[in-house]
Amino acid sequence: MPKLLRLLAALLVLSGLAACQPPRPPVLSASFVLGRYAYAGFGSQLRVYELVQPEAPRLIGEVSDEGRLFGQAQAVGGWLYTVTAALDGQTDFLIYSLEAPAQPRLVSRLPLAETYLPAFLAADGFAYLATAPRLTIINLHDPARPELAGQLDVMLGPRLHKLGGRLYSSYGYCGSRAVCLARFVTVDVSDPAAPRLASEYTPEGLYYGYTLEHLSADGRAVLGVGAIRSTSDNPGVDYGVRGLDVRDPARPALTGTHLIDGYVRAATDQYAVYLNLDGTRIAAARLAAGGQTTLVSEAQLPEGHYTSEAVIAGEYAYIVTTGSEYVDQVYRQDNALLALPLTAP
């Protein structure tokens, strides 16, 4: 991908011009579920929820990083990896010990040169950071002293997946019909010190969203998409889930499409979690053969909230919602953690 296009894609992400969907809240919030616990970043706090009753998450602990906003979080084994950003954009990569799961203990902090981090993945002793417009790889083998392992100039999307020695990602952004970018990208990370672009596929059409949500061990991918209709007599956007066979990632093969009346927030090969088109309800649907979908559960979002992150884990989908309220001439965060059952009552 030419350097100019990578830079343009990064600018589209940073400026928000790509957002046809309801805008993400002006805070960083994310969650990751590990067993009976969920770790959710709410503003300058990282909260710990117990999920003994998943539909009624119970707050049992929190840690703070004053003056900074928590971003994505991922728990792997006995460690929690997350990022925080200062108001000036300066971003740090943090590692917490989960020896006491309800009381994360900060072990190390690594300042990053980049100021924007849409996604990261911790796997196999390394963290892969989509520090637009490049990939940054961090060595995690000594959690107390994480080190830069390698970098590669490449644009990656809001989700990262690893299969064998390759990293997979995709993105679709559209500032206007004249400025649209969509790619399915794989990076060879078998040598973390020298990552290299392995393949880059450009799908036909224009997309407001083209996000790799799920990747199975046999090379079956599930993407959340927003495809712009090309016919002038029926303009609009088709939202839904698209299945791809990416065993040859340079030439993905379409395996199925499920149209969904909303913006996909998380998906597997069995379920999709989506926000309805007016941004007021979150729902989970079962995906069946022949493009059929069945609504499984849904919930009303708290008034004025957006879905900032969602994850499917076991028999539930967990959604972080974020809003703000104006109190005493100050905007304050108003957050919630919702759980949707994926099995019919």
C-alpha beads as a LAMMPS data file, in Angstrom:
LAMMPS data file: protein, C-alpha beads

345 atoms
344 bonds

1 atom types
1 bond types

-500.0 500.0 xlo xhi
-500.0 500.0 ylo yhi
-500.0 500.0 zlo zhi

Masses

1 110.0

Atoms # bond

1 1 1 0.000 0.000 0.000
2 1 1 1.619 3.307 -1.010
3 1 1 2.758 5.490 1.878
4 1 1 0.457 8.334 0.775
5 1 1 -2.609 6.070 1.032
6 1 1 -1.551 4.853 4.475
7 1 1 -1.213 8.431 5.644
8 1 1 -4.611 9.330 4.170
9 1 1 -6.227 6.389 5.930
10 1 1 -4.686 7.453 9.240
11 1 1 -5.945 11.001 8.770
12 1 1 -9.455 9.734 8.048
13 1 1 -9.431 7.748 11.284
14 1 1 -8.046 10.592 13.352
15 1 1 -10.371 13.225 11.948
16 1 1 -13.508 11.121 12.282
17 1 1 -14.469 11.782 8.673
18 1 1 -14.891 8.058 8.212
19 1 1 -17.725 7.786 10.698
20 1 1 -21.025 7.151 9.014
21 1 1 -22.100 5.280 12.139
22 1 1 -23.093 7.179 15.312
23 1 1 -19.901 8.803 16.617
24 1 1 -17.865 7.015 19.221
25 1 1 -17.889 8.819 22.573
26 1 1 -15.018 11.277 23.145
27 1 1 -13.452 8.904 25.681
28 1 1 -11.556 5.648 25.493
29 1 1 -13.484 2.702 26.891
30 1 1 -13.094 -1.012 26.403
31 1 1 -13.603 -4.303 28.156
32 1 1 -12.215 -7.775 28.190
33 1 1 -13.759 -10.749 29.952
34 1 1 -11.610 -13.382 31.657
35 1 1 -13.522 -16.176 33.320
36 1 1 -15.676 -14.737 36.095
37 1 1 -14.264 -11.199 35.776
38 1 1 -14.646 -8.304 33.361
39 1 1 -12.082 -5.492 33.187
40 1 1 -13.516 -2.264 31.820
41 1 1 -11.849 1.088 31.257
42 1 1 -14.143 3.976 32.234
43 1 1 -12.351 7.294 31.804
44 1 1 -9.463 7.485 34.268
45 1 1 -10.599 4.336 36.074
46 1 1 -10.116 0.660 35.286
47 1 1 -13.010 -1.163 36.911
48 1 1 -13.275 -4.835 37.838
49 1 1 -16.658 -6.544 37.664
50 1 1 -17.582 -9.966 38.984
51 1 1 -19.739 -11.984 36.589
52 1 1 -21.159 -14.666 38.861
53 1 1 -24.533 -13.365 37.639
54 1 1 -23.593 -12.088 34.163
55 1 1 -26.809 -10.122 33.677
56 1 1 -26.085 -8.227 36.899
57 1 1 -22.324 -7.449 36.856
58 1 1 -21.070 -6.460 40.317
59 1 1 -18.363 -3.821 40.753
60 1 1 -15.702 -5.242 43.090
61 1 1 -12.617 -3.121 42.475
62 1 1 -10.968 -0.360 40.493
63 1 1 -7.632 1.334 39.860
64 1 1 -6.996 4.862 38.603
65 1 1 -4.553 6.651 36.347
66 1 1 -5.362 10.290 37.088
67 1 1 -5.340 12.693 34.182
68 1 1 -5.394 9.865 31.645
69 1 1 -8.084 7.840 29.895
70 1 1 -8.041 4.045 29.776
71 1 1 -8.319 2.438 26.354
72 1 1 -8.521 -1.167 25.242
73 1 1 -7.797 -3.892 27.774
74 1 1 -6.873 -7.535 27.351
75 1 1 -6.339 -10.215 29.976
76 1 1 -3.985 -13.085 29.135
77 1 1 -3.123 -15.638 31.788
78 1 1 -2.161 -13.767 34.948
79 1 1 -1.623 -10.412 33.241
80 1 1 -3.803 -7.505 32.139
81 1 1 -2.569 -5.323 29.276
82 1 1 -4.088 -1.917 28.615
83 1 1 -3.315 1.589 27.368
84 1 1 -3.958 5.036 28.763
85 1 1 -3.836 8.364 26.957
86 1 1 -3.256 11.864 28.311
87 1 1 -5.374 14.780 27.122
88 1 1 -2.522 15.823 24.815
89 1 1 -2.681 12.383 23.171
90 1 1 0.507 10.926 24.703
91 1 1 -0.129 7.174 25.089
92 1 1 1.313 4.613 27.520
93 1 1 1.187 0.799 27.422
94 1 1 0.525 -0.609 30.914
95 1 1 0.898 -4.110 32.365
96 1 1 -0.953 -5.169 35.520
97 1 1 -0.518 -8.351 37.524
98 1 1 -3.742 -10.300 38.115
99 1 1 -2.338 -12.369 40.956
100 1 1 -5.320 -10.968 42.853
101 1 1 -7.883 -10.713 40.012
102 1 1 -10.055 -8.176 41.828
103 1 1 -7.074 -5.920 42.579
104 1 1 -4.891 -5.400 39.480
105 1 1 -1.366 -4.299 40.450
106 1 1 0.611 -2.062 38.093
107 1 1 3.895 -3.739 37.107
108 1 1 5.220 -1.559 34.290
109 1 1 4.471 1.421 32.080
110 1 1 5.960 1.885 28.595
111 1 1 5.530 5.326 26.931
112 1 1 4.781 5.083 23.203
113 1 1 6.003 7.457 20.524
114 1 1 2.618 7.335 18.790
115 1 1 -0.440 9.197 20.053
116 1 1 -3.212 7.088 18.516
117 1 1 -3.877 3.419 19.230
118 1 1 -7.067 2.003 17.668
119 1 1 -6.278 -1.623 18.553
120 1 1 -3.806 -4.048 20.071
121 1 1 -3.466 -7.774 20.620
122 1 1 -1.370 -9.600 23.228
123 1 1 -0.418 -13.126 22.123
124 1 1 2.495 -15.545 22.417
125 1 1 4.675 -13.256 24.525
126 1 1 4.285 -10.149 22.368
127 1 1 1.877 -7.234 22.052
128 1 1 0.922 -6.113 18.550
129 1 1 -0.133 -2.469 18.544
130 1 1 -1.910 -0.769 15.644
131 1 1 -0.203 2.561 16.233
132 1 1 -1.525 4.277 13.085
133 1 1 -0.073 4.393 10.560
134 1 1 2.267 1.574 11.639
135 1 1 2.441 -1.714 13.511
136 1 1 4.467 -1.675 16.721
137 1 1 5.498 -4.954 18.389
138 1 1 6.377 -5.083 22.104
139 1 1 8.263 -7.948 23.761
140 1 1 6.309 -9.022 26.878
141 1 1 8.481 -11.889 28.099
142 1 1 9.591 -9.809 31.093
143 1 1 6.414 -7.979 32.192
144 1 1 8.443 -5.668 34.416
145 1 1 10.535 -4.495 31.444
146 1 1 8.569 -4.578 28.167
147 1 1 10.726 -3.637 25.180
148 1 1 10.214 -2.533 21.607
149 1 1 10.757 -5.535 19.330
150 1 1 9.975 -4.211 15.844
151 1 1 7.878 -1.902 13.676
152 1 1 6.368 -1.839 10.202
153 1 1 4.673 0.991 8.301
154 1 1 1.246 -0.502 7.575
155 1 1 -2.325 0.613 8.174
156 1 1 -4.349 -1.782 10.353
157 1 1 -7.978 -1.825 11.488
158 1 1 -9.790 -1.708 14.843
159 1 1 -9.406 -5.474 15.419
160 1 1 -6.265 -7.616 15.294
161 1 1 -6.133 -11.427 15.102
162 1 1 -3.158 -13.785 15.045
163 1 1 -3.019 -17.206 13.406
164 1 1 0.321 -18.986 13.354
165 1 1 3.026 -16.546 12.342
166 1 1 0.632 -14.052 10.740
167 1 1 -1.309 -11.070 11.991
168 1 1 -4.696 -10.394 10.331
169 1 1 -6.676 -7.161 10.215
170 1 1 -9.065 -5.221 7.982
171 1 1 -10.628 -1.792 7.754
172 1 1 -13.072 0.239 5.735
173 1 1 -13.362 4.012 5.991
174 1 1 -15.222 6.543 3.900
175 1 1 -14.997 10.318 4.118
176 1 1 -17.034 10.606 0.936
177 1 1 -17.637 8.467 -2.139
178 1 1 -14.525 10.063 -3.613
179 1 1 -12.332 9.180 -0.607
180 1 1 -12.920 5.578 0.479
181 1 1 -10.379 2.984 1.584
182 1 1 -10.930 -0.704 2.408
183 1 1 -8.280 -3.396 2.876
184 1 1 -7.810 -6.924 4.239
185 1 1 -4.195 -7.080 5.442
186 1 1 -1.890 -9.805 6.742
187 1 1 1.548 -9.256 8.244
188 1 1 4.224 -11.915 8.687
189 1 1 5.278 -11.627 12.350
190 1 1 7.188 -14.911 12.571
191 1 1 10.221 -12.714 13.309
192 1 1 8.874 -9.985 15.627
193 1 1 12.022 -7.934 15.100
194 1 1 11.418 -7.803 11.345
195 1 1 7.684 -7.869 10.536
196 1 1 6.814 -7.671 6.846
197 1 1 3.673 -7.167 4.801
198 1 1 2.517 -10.600 3.614
199 1 1 -0.637 -9.742 1.659
200 1 1 -3.036 -6.915 0.985
201 1 1 -6.471 -7.411 -0.550
202 1 1 -8.787 -4.625 -1.754
203 1 1 -12.464 -5.687 -1.814
204 1 1 -14.739 -4.559 -4.601
205 1 1 -17.116 -1.737 -3.705
206 1 1 -17.171 1.105 -1.175
207 1 1 -17.398 0.535 2.564
208 1 1 -18.164 2.538 5.694
209 1 1 -17.086 -0.478 7.731
210 1 1 -15.011 -3.566 6.910
211 1 1 -13.848 -4.918 10.272
212 1 1 -12.422 -8.387 10.958
213 1 1 -14.414 -9.458 14.025
214 1 1 -13.559 -13.164 14.215
215 1 1 -10.962 -15.560 12.802
216 1 1 -11.122 -19.319 13.339
217 1 1 -8.188 -21.720 13.329
218 1 1 -9.227 -23.104 9.923
219 1 1 -8.981 -19.720 8.219
220 1 1 -12.659 -18.745 8.314
221 1 1 -13.143 -15.040 8.911
222 1 1 -16.201 -13.043 9.972
223 1 1 -16.349 -9.343 9.140
224 1 1 -18.748 -6.619 10.198
225 1 1 -19.426 -4.508 7.111
226 1 1 -21.256 -1.447 5.919
227 1 1 -21.368 -1.702 2.131
228 1 1 -22.476 1.298 0.082
229 1 1 -24.978 0.334 -2.610
230 1 1 -23.666 1.176 -6.053
231 1 1 -27.050 1.512 -7.758
232 1 1 -28.318 5.066 -8.156
233 1 1 -31.989 3.994 -8.034
234 1 1 -31.579 2.435 -4.560
235 1 1 -28.935 4.410 -2.643
236 1 1 -27.994 3.553 0.900
237 1 1 -25.812 1.223 2.963
238 1 1 -26.208 -2.517 3.578
239 1 1 -25.059 -3.384 7.103
240 1 1 -24.336 -6.911 8.202
241 1 1 -21.892 -9.767 8.634
242 1 1 -19.817 -11.239 5.840
243 1 1 -18.030 -14.601 5.932
244 1 1 -14.727 -15.056 4.113
245 1 1 -12.415 -18.005 3.534
246 1 1 -8.992 -16.421 4.069
247 1 1 -6.775 -19.473 3.844
248 1 1 -5.332 -17.582 0.886
249 1 1 -5.583 -14.062 2.357
250 1 1 -4.471 -12.435 -0.870
251 1 1 -7.625 -13.821 -2.527
252 1 1 -10.384 -14.214 0.097
253 1 1 -13.460 -16.155 -1.006
254 1 1 -16.941 -15.093 0.087
255 1 1 -18.693 -17.825 2.102
256 1 1 -21.881 -16.047 3.124
257 1 1 -23.638 -12.804 4.007
258 1 1 -26.135 -11.947 6.746
259 1 1 -27.874 -8.583 6.423
260 1 1 -28.508 -6.921 9.774
261 1 1 -30.556 -3.847 10.529
262 1 1 -27.838 -2.141 12.551
263 1 1 -24.153 -1.487 13.145
264 1 1 -22.165 -4.627 14.025
265 1 1 -20.241 -4.250 17.281
266 1 1 -19.005 -7.848 17.696
267 1 1 -19.462 -11.126 15.819
268 1 1 -18.443 -14.767 15.681
269 1 1 -19.414 -17.466 13.205
270 1 1 -22.577 -18.033 15.289
271 1 1 -23.658 -14.655 16.670
272 1 1 -23.653 -10.953 15.895
273 1 1 -24.064 -8.109 18.367
274 1 1 -25.311 -4.888 16.836
275 1 1 -26.585 -1.398 17.599
276 1 1 -29.884 -0.518 15.927
277 1 1 -29.852 2.224 13.302
278 1 1 -31.217 4.923 15.580
279 1 1 -28.591 4.112 18.226
280 1 1 -30.978 3.345 21.084
281 1 1 -30.915 -0.467 21.456
282 1 1 -28.258 -3.167 21.468
283 1 1 -29.199 -6.648 20.255
284 1 1 -27.774 -10.120 19.725
285 1 1 -28.763 -12.332 16.792
286 1 1 -28.010 -15.952 15.933
287 1 1 -26.550 -16.494 12.449
288 1 1 -27.958 -19.448 10.504
289 1 1 -27.377 -20.982 7.090
290 1 1 -28.711 -19.225 4.027
291 1 1 -28.217 -15.750 5.448
292 1 1 -30.953 -16.196 8.054
293 1 1 -30.780 -14.373 11.400
294 1 1 -32.790 -14.873 14.586
295 1 1 -33.037 -12.245 17.310
296 1 1 -31.922 -13.763 20.611
297 1 1 -31.947 -10.844 23.051
298 1 1 -31.906 -7.058 23.157
299 1 1 -31.698 -4.207 25.649
300 1 1 -32.335 -0.487 25.745
301 1 1 -29.204 1.634 26.035
302 1 1 -29.122 4.162 28.860
303 1 1 -30.321 7.518 27.560
304 1 1 -27.617 9.423 25.687
305 1 1 -25.207 6.455 25.610
306 1 1 -23.213 4.900 22.778
307 1 1 -21.700 1.425 22.604
308 1 1 -17.969 1.914 22.885
309 1 1 -16.945 -1.760 22.944
310 1 1 -18.458 -5.243 22.869
311 1 1 -17.088 -8.745 23.335
312 1 1 -18.696 -12.177 22.990
313 1 1 -17.608 -14.609 25.712
314 1 1 -19.258 -17.933 26.436
315 1 1 -23.049 -17.642 26.591
316 1 1 -23.100 -13.842 26.877
317 1 1 -22.186 -10.688 25.025
318 1 1 -20.781 -7.920 27.211
319 1 1 -21.151 -4.320 26.095
320 1 1 -19.561 -1.179 27.510
321 1 1 -21.748 1.874 26.973
322 1 1 -20.528 5.418 27.501
323 1 1 -22.252 8.757 27.758
324 1 1 -21.705 12.048 29.523
325 1 1 -23.683 14.327 31.789
326 1 1 -23.265 18.023 32.503
327 1 1 -23.090 18.609 36.271
328 1 1 -21.908 21.793 37.987
329 1 1 -20.571 23.162 34.693
330 1 1 -18.437 20.043 34.201
331 1 1 -18.950 17.101 31.810
332 1 1 -18.733 13.826 33.682
333 1 1 -18.695 10.315 32.337
334 1 1 -21.716 8.107 32.753
335 1 1 -20.922 4.466 31.978
336 1 1 -22.571 1.072 32.089
337 1 1 -21.648 -2.573 31.528
338 1 1 -24.464 -4.596 29.939
339 1 1 -24.735 -8.358 29.432
340 1 1 -26.925 -9.934 26.751
341 1 1 -27.663 -13.688 26.917
342 1 1 -26.959 -15.575 23.713
343 1 1 -29.354 -18.396 24.471
344 1 1 -33.121 -18.101 24.306
345 1 1 -34.860 -17.989 27.693

Bonds

1 1 1 2
2 1 2 3
3 1 3 4
4 1 4 5
5 1 5 6
6 1 6 7
7 1 7 8
8 1 8 9
9 1 9 10
10 1 10 11
11 1 11 12
12 1 12 13
13 1 13 14
14 1 14 15
15 1 15 16
16 1 16 17
17 1 17 18
18 1 18 19
19 1 19 20
20 1 20 21
21 1 21 22
22 1 22 23
23 1 23 24
24 1 24 25
25 1 25 26
26 1 26 27
27 1 27 28
28 1 28 29
29 1 29 30
30 1 30 31
31 1 31 32
32 1 32 33
33 1 33 34
34 1 34 35
35 1 35 36
36 1 36 37
37 1 37 38
38 1 38 39
39 1 39 40
40 1 40 41
41 1 41 42
42 1 42 43
43 1 43 44
44 1 44 45
45 1 45 46
46 1 46 47
47 1 47 48
48 1 48 49
49 1 49 50
50 1 50 51
51 1 51 52
52 1 52 53
53 1 53 54
54 1 54 55
55 1 55 56
56 1 56 57
57 1 57 58
58 1 58 59
59 1 59 60
60 1 60 61
61 1 61 62
62 1 62 63
63 1 63 64
64 1 64 65
65 1 65 66
66 1 66 67
67 1 67 68
68 1 68 69
69 1 69 70
70 1 70 71
71 1 71 72
72 1 72 73
73 1 73 74
74 1 74 75
75 1 75 76
76 1 76 77
77 1 77 78
78 1 78 79
79 1 79 80
80 1 80 81
81 1 81 82
82 1 82 83
83 1 83 84
84 1 84 85
85 1 85 86
86 1 86 87
87 1 87 88
88 1 88 89
89 1 89 90
90 1 90 91
91 1 91 92
92 1 92 93
93 1 93 94
94 1 94 95
95 1 95 96
96 1 96 97
97 1 97 98
98 1 98 99
99 1 99 100
100 1 100 101
101 1 101 102
102 1 102 103
103 1 103 104
104 1 104 105
105 1 105 106
106 1 106 107
107 1 107 108
108 1 108 109
109 1 109 110
110 1 110 111
111 1 111 112
112 1 112 113
113 1 113 114
114 1 114 115
115 1 115 116
116 1 116 117
117 1 117 118
118 1 118 119
119 1 119 120
120 1 120 121
121 1 121 122
122 1 122 123
123 1 123 124
124 1 124 125
125 1 125 126
126 1 126 127
127 1 127 128
128 1 128 129
129 1 129 130
130 1 130 131
131 1 131 132
132 1 132 133
133 1 133 134
134 1 134 135
135 1 135 136
136 1 136 137
137 1 137 138
138 1 138 139
139 1 139 140
140 1 140 141
141 1 141 142
142 1 142 143
143 1 143 144
144 1 144 145
145 1 145 146
146 1 146 147
147 1 147 148
148 1 148 149
149 1 149 150
150 1 150 151
151 1 151 152
152 1 152 153
153 1 153 154
154 1 154 155
155 1 155 156
156 1 156 157
157 1 157 158
158 1 158 159
159 1 159 160
160 1 160 161
161 1 161 162
162 1 162 163
163 1 163 164
164 1 164 165
165 1 165 166
166 1 166 167
167 1 167 168
168 1 168 169
169 1 169 170
170 1 170 171
171 1 171 172
172 1 172 173
173 1 173 174
174 1 174 175
175 1 175 176
176 1 176 177
177 1 177 178
178 1 178 179
179 1 179 180
180 1 180 181
181 1 181 182
182 1 182 183
183 1 183 184
184 1 184 185
185 1 185 186
186 1 186 187
187 1 187 188
188 1 188 189
189 1 189 190
190 1 190 191
191 1 191 192
192 1 192 193
193 1 193 194
194 1 194 195
195 1 195 196
196 1 196 197
197 1 197 198
198 1 198 199
199 1 199 200
200 1 200 201
201 1 201 202
202 1 202 203
203 1 203 204
204 1 204 205
205 1 205 206
206 1 206 207
207 1 207 208
208 1 208 209
209 1 209 210
210 1 210 211
211 1 211 212
212 1 212 213
213 1 213 214
214 1 214 215
215 1 215 216
216 1 216 217
217 1 217 218
218 1 218 219
219 1 219 220
220 1 220 221
221 1 221 222
222 1 222 223
223 1 223 224
224 1 224 225
225 1 225 226
226 1 226 227
227 1 227 228
228 1 228 229
229 1 229 230
230 1 230 231
231 1 231 232
232 1 232 233
233 1 233 234
234 1 234 235
235 1 235 236
236 1 236 237
237 1 237 238
238 1 238 239
239 1 239 240
240 1 240 241
241 1 241 242
242 1 242 243
243 1 243 244
244 1 244 245
245 1 245 246
246 1 246 247
247 1 247 248
248 1 248 249
249 1 249 250
250 1 250 251
251 1 251 252
252 1 252 253
253 1 253 254
254 1 254 255
255 1 255 256
256 1 256 257
257 1 257 258
258 1 258 259
259 1 259 260
260 1 260 261
261 1 261 262
262 1 262 263
263 1 263 264
264 1 264 265
265 1 265 266
266 1 266 267
267 1 267 268
268 1 268 269
269 1 269 270
270 1 270 271
271 1 271 272
272 1 272 273
273 1 273 274
274 1 274 275
275 1 275 276
276 1 276 277
277 1 277 278
278 1 278 279
279 1 279 280
280 1 280 281
281 1 281 282
282 1 282 283
283 1 283 284
284 1 284 285
285 1 285 286
286 1 286 287
287 1 287 288
288 1 288 289
289 1 289 290
290 1 290 291
291 1 291 292
292 1 292 293
293 1 293 294
294 1 294 295
295 1 295 296
296 1 296 297
297 1 297 298
298 1 298 299
299 1 299 300
300 1 300 301
301 1 301 302
302 1 302 303
303 1 303 304
304 1 304 305
305 1 305 306
306 1 306 307
307 1 307 308
308 1 308 309
309 1 309 310
310 1 310 311
311 1 311 312
312 1 312 313
313 1 313 314
314 1 314 315
315 1 315 316
316 1 316 317
317 1 317 318
318 1 318 319
319 1 319 320
320 1 320 321
321 1 321 322
322 1 322 323
323 1 323 324
324 1 324 325
325 1 325 326
326 1 326 327
327 1 327 328
328 1 328 329
329 1 329 330
330 1 330 331
331 1 331 332
332 1 332 333
333 1 333 334
334 1 334 335
335 1 335 336
336 1 336 337
337 1 337 338
338 1 338 339
339 1 339 340
340 1 340 341
341 1 341 342
342 1 342 343
343 1 343 344
344 1 344 345
